[in-house]
Amino acid sequence: MAVAQALRALLAEGRFQDALERYRELGSAPDSRWPDVQLLAATAATRLGDLDRATTLAVEALVQFRTRGDSDGRMRALNLLGAIHWERGRIAEAERCFGEALGLARQLNDSLLLARTSNNLASVAHLQGRSDQAAGLFREALLAYHRLGDRRGTAETYHNLGFAYRQAGEWREAEGATTNAVRHAELVGEPGLLALVLGAKAELSVERNDTALAERELERAVQYAAQAGDAVGRAEVHRVQALNALHRGAWEVALFHAETARTVAVEHDSALLAAECAGIAARAFKAMGKTDEAQDRRERAEAGFRQLGATSLLERLQQDLRN
């Protein structure tokens, strides 16, 4: 179908807004109700943080795929719905969708979806402290992506792996994974992906107390995020800018970036980002001597981390606020 081909091409180029506009132009035409087209539009909407629209389209596509007995379509729709649930902090639902999609990927011998669902399930397992399970799933995803020559998927998996190593304080491994993520992302050339991985590289520099290097890396991440036109991606860069300012002792700058990112995260229903930014704001307010505001942001962050089952992030926040 020509419409589906056009949408796939736009998504492959990272032109998510253009893809969604192309879908909107269909109006009530029959093509707009074709499940493959709906799922592609849902993917574009997810990338842009329009999760309500993405959910509606993905659910409609899933219903049609199930009615038709289309296991391949059902697998793809479930993986996307899992990603939407993950973003919204509905972790149990996300894990259920990813798990069902992974089962179908193995049944259909679909290497690409096996890689994607393994990567997604690894992120869930890591967030909730199941490190061994996460490591195995990340390895499975990387092997599948390498076999396929899928650099975007490889970059995303290395990015997630770098996050896991960074949280564990395994700096050498984090550096290796983050460097690989940037290398593959540069070969893909998609601005949104580059903003993501460069932001992570900057965050690693912050954690290692090299705020000057982090600042240079963030300058590039800001430029790519602006090119991508991705509000949530730009908010993620704001979050790292807030962390960098916090480490420099620039409390008001840290608060500006944290609150800017938190506002976007709340608007786009991005649960993890909202909780992380509330935690940074709590630390900035505390340093400024604003105890009431610090307590409010702390409670918001703690509630978010508990909802996500992110015990390690919760414990680190509590430790940071004790110091």
C-alpha positions, 0 to 999 in steps of 0.5 A: 500500500502506497500510504504505508510505504510513505509513512515507513519512509518518513519514520525511517528518516526520523520525520515523525511530525511529517508522518503524522501530518501525512496520516491526518491528511487522509481524513476519513479515507479508507486507508486511514482505517487500515491497521498497518497505517494506523500502527505507523501513525501511532508510532509517529505519535509516540515518538512525538509524545502524543500518547493519547493519539498513539494509544487510540490508534495502536489499540484500534490496530490491535483489535483489527489484527486480532480479528484478522488472525494476523499474528505479525501485526498483533506482535508489532501493536503489542510492542508499541503499546508496551512502549506507551505503557512504559512511558506512562509508568504503567509498568505491569501493563508494559511488561505484559505487552512486551512479554506477549510480543516477545513470545510471538516474535520467537514463534514467528522467528522475527529477529527484529521484533525479538531484538526490540522486545528483548531490549524493552523487557531488559529496560523494565527488568533493570528499572525494577532491580532485576539486574541479571535478567536485564543483562541477559535480555540486553545481550539477546537484543544486541546479538539480534540487532548485530545480525540484522545490521540494524544500527538504530536498534543497536544504538538504542540498546547500547544507550539503555545498557549504558544507563544500567552500567551508569546507575551501577557505578560501573564507569568503564562499562558505561563508557564503552556502551555509551561510546558505542551508542554514539558511534552507531547513532552518528551512522544513522544520523537521526537528530532525535537519536543523536540528542538522546545518546549525546545527552546520555554521554553528557550525563556520564561526564556529570557523574564523573565530575567533568562538568566542562565536558558535559557542557560541550556534549550538551550543546550538541544534544540541544542542537539535535533535539531542536532539529528533531522537534521532539518536546520530550527529547528536548526535555530529557536534555533539560534534565541532564542540563539540570544535573550538570548545573546541580553539580556546579552548584548553580542551583537556580539554573538547575531548578530552571532546567528541572522544572522546564523538563518536569512540566513537559514530562507531565504534559506528555505523561512521561512518568520516569522523566517527571519523577527524575526531574522532581528529584533534581528540583527537590535537591535544588530547592533544598540547597536554596533553603526552600524547605517547603518546595523541596519537600513537595518535589521530593514527595512527587519524585518518591511517589513516581519512583514507587509507582514505577517500582524503581527502588534503586532510583528511590534509594539514591534520591533519599541518599542525595537528600540526606547529604 
